[in-house]
């Protein structure tokens, strides 16, 4: 009969088939408001293999495009090679605008360094990390700034900080998380950011930022964040510059949420099951131990 290894291959093939069906992306018209082009962005997407995620940087980039995202920050935890890889693929093969980024993942604070060229050390203070991000031409976004991280964002850090996540999945079902992110955002005028903090479950763009830009270039996206030309919609509330919020309120599409297709969910579940079985097979029996078995198979010592 077929062994665990065979079952894992069958599941993997089914996952590929379901993923192919899910990759048929609908066409989406561009949005223009008040002389701006409006882009949808997600600035907190984690790729595999180093960020506990399920998609490679380039696969994550294409899944983001499938979800209607115009610009993304592919941010590995304390590394930037994955973001640079996705950026290279997007430049040569097409896709959304990709900003090579890093989640600075330290013990006292988390920060998304967007549009940088080399890794920023997690051992730096928040203020020094922001200074290094700016030196590289990037922008600094406070990632899910819960109350426990507030002491790290001292006066020197807040003076330089470009933006803050005011919406991300941690707030769903948690009034305290909602209150903490919103309270941090009010500490100074800065760009409002909605990010998914994607690790492999659900669709990228579940929480998305709307950027009011003059083009979809990397430089213009970074400039829009610096100049606070962003709007976030969160369950009836808007965050951003008043004149841009007014424009956003007139456009119903800026309240849309990402939706994962059934085939996409099936593909992801089957893929994780296949990987789980393969790993379980390896741990259980070692190489060659999970193949076909039958009544005639005899182990060491049989007949003794």
ABEGO torsion letter per residue (X at the ends): XBBAAAAAAAAAAAAAAAAAAAABBBBBBBBBBGGBBBBBBBABBBBOAAAGBABBAAAAAAAAAAAGBABBBBBBBGBAAAAAAAAAAAAAAEEBBBBBBBBBBBAABBBBBBGBABBBBAABBAAAAAAAAAAAGBBBBBBGBBAAAAAABBAAAAAABABBBABBAAABGBAAAAAAAAAAAAABBBBBBBBAGBAGBEBBGABBBBBBBABABAAAAAAAAAAGBBBBBBGGBBBEBAAAAAAAAABAAAABBBBBBAAAAAAAAAAAAAAAAAAAAAAAAEBGAABBBBAABBBBGBGX
